[in-house]
Amino acid sequence: MRNGADVVLRIGGKDSHYRMTAVPSDPEKISQSLMRLLAEFPQDAPYYNIRMLSNGTPDLETLKKAGFNTVLVEAVEIV
């Protein structure tokens, strides 16, 4: 998937065409994406070995480590 793959995703009951691309080695970008993900789905933190603080935000040390151990997959809609 590093070179990309065309897929059809059904979102909200509607099928759309997307180009999926893996981002395996950009820890800063991956950490930022994980931060956005966890803002909406904090219960997913254990899947990435990220510790959540009592105020509901990710522990920055474990978030940074996850940026090195996670592959981000980006989806761009093909219009």
Secondary structure, 3 states (H helix, E strand, C coil): CCCCEEEEEEECCEEEEEEEEEECCCHHHHHHHHHHHHHHCHHHHHHHCCCECCCCCECHHHHHHHHHHCCEEEEEECC
